[in-house]
Amino acid sequence: MSRFACIALSICLVLTGCTFSVKDTAGIRRCLEDAGRAESYAVAIKERYQPNDPQYNQFSSTYLVASTTTNGYLEGLSGDIRIRGVVDVPVEDYEASRAFTELTQLDAQGRELMGAGVDPASVVTTGAIVKFAVEVVNEIQAWHDRRKAKAIAGVIETLQQSKMRTFASLNQQALATRYASPAPGTPATAPASAQP
């Protein structure tokens, strides 16, 4: 194919809406950071309290509501992305969601149960949670300007894999695996499936 034909095809794809667009992922990143902190608190609570303690049961119930709501929010984003073919989730949209409200309440409850000055970073570092969120967003952004159908499927798969884990499945090992940090200085890479 000649260079002119490639350029013409690219212009045609853009003008006809055959490419995928990533406009704003800040809300997704913030949601994943809040969810990561919630998962970290869940492990800390499970280590501090016994299953028959009221604090354990109270947090477990609140976690169930927050994780269900957050996973529903991510599912809703997937549906919106599937319909619109665009990722556009500013922080303000996330902060207006029920997922934000539930995760904020869970965070407050976790802080209260763990005591003043105790950070869930003792379970998994805040940096590892942020790195996880950034990697997910980078995977989503890698789909920008790709063929729409393939990009939508890739973004939805990425969001599905980013959902919160169940309270029962969380432990130190699960978090260490999920939020594993690469060696310092190792850049995040785009998924191989997003390569042109």
N, C-alpha and C positions, 0 to 999 in steps of 0.2 A: 504494500500500500504506500502510495506516495506521501510525502510530508504534507502536501496540501490536503489530501484526502483525510489524513489523521486529524489535522486541525479542523477541517470542516465537520468531521464526525464528532469531535469533542464539543464544538459549538452547538451542533444539533442536539447532542445529549443534554447539554446544559439548558438550552432553550426549551426543549420538550419535557423537561422535568425527569429525565431518566437517571439523574445522579442524585446521590444522597447528600444531605447537608447537615452539618453539625454547627449550630449557632452558639449555644450556651450550655455548658455542663456543670456550672458552679453549684446548682441545686443538687445534682446527683452526687457530686463530691461531698458536699456538706452532709447529705443524708447518710452516705456510707461512713463518714467519719463519726457521726453520732451513733450509728448502728454498731460500729466497731467498739466504741466506748461502752455501749450497753452490753455487748457480748463479754467484754472484759470485766465489767462489774458482775455479770452473772457468774463467771468463774470464781471471782473473789468471794462472792456471797456463798456459793456452794462450798468453798473451802473453809469459810468462817463458821457457817451455821449448819446444823444437821437438818435432814428432811422433815423431822417432826417439830422443828422450831417454827414459831409463828412468823418470824422475820423471813425465813427461807420461803415459806409458803406464800407470804404476802408479795415478796419480790418475784417469785416464780409466776404468780398470777398476773402481776403488772407486766412482766417480761412477755408473757404469752400475748397479752393485748397489744403491746408495743410492737412485737415482732410480726404478729399477724397484720397489723395496720401498716407497718413499714413494707412488708412483702407485698401487700395489696397495693400500696402506693407504687412500688416498682413495677408491679404487674400492669397497673393503670398507665404508667409511662410507656411500657412496652406496647400496649394497645394504641396509645396516642401516636407513637412513633410509627407503628404499622400503618395507621390510617394516613397520617400527614407526611411521612417520609422525611421528617426533620427532627433533630434533637434540639430542643429549645427549652431548657429548664433552669431559669435563673434562681438564685438563692431566695428571692422574694416568693416565688411560687412554692418552693419547698417549705418555707417558713409559714405559709398560709395553709399548709396541709395538716391533716389530722396526724399523719406520721410524725411530723415535727413536734406537735403537742404531746403525743404519747411518749416519744423518746425523751423529751425534756422532762416530763414527769418521772420517767424511769431513772434518768440521770440524777434528779433531785433525791429520789428514794434511795438510790445506790449510795450517794454521798452521805445521806442520813444514817443508813445502816452500817456503813463502813467507818463512820466517825470522821471528825474534822481532820483535815490535813492528809487523809488517805486518798491516794489517787489510784484509779484502776490501772495506771501504767505499771504498777508492780506486777501485773499479770502479763501484759503485753505493752510495749512502749507506745507512747502516743505517736512517735515518729513512724513506727511500723504500721499503725492504723492509717496515718496520713499517706504513707507510701502506697499502701493497698488501694486507697481511694484514688490516688493520682494514677496508679497503673490502670485501674478500671477506666477512668476518664480518658487516659491516653489510648486505650484499646478502642473506646468509642470514637475518639477523634480521628483515629487511623482510618476509619471508614468514610471520612469526608471526601466528597467528589468521586466515590466509587459507584458502581452500578447499584441502583436503588434496591432491587429485590435481594441481592446478596448482602448488601450492607445492612438492611433492616434485619435480616435473619441473624447476622453477626452481632449486631448491637443487642438484640433481644436475648441471644444466648449469653452474652456478657452480663446483662442485667440479671438473668436467671441465676447465674453462678454467683452473683454478688448478694443474693438474698440472705437474710439473717438465718442463723442455725437455730434449731430448737433448743430450749433450755436443757432438756435431758441430754442432748448430744455434746454440750459444751464442757470442755475440760482444758487443762493446760496444754496438752498435746494438740488438741484440735485448734486452739488459738495459735499455737506456735507454728503449725502447718499453714494455716490460713494467712497469718500476718508475718510470715517469714521474711526477714530482710535480706537482700542480697549483700554481697561484700561491699563495703563503703566505696563509693565512686563508680559503682556499676550502674550504667544508665538503664532506665526502663525502656523496654523495646516494644514495638508494635506487634500484634499477633501475626503469626505467619499467614493466617487466613485472610488478613487484611491487605496483604501485598498484592499489587496489581497483577 
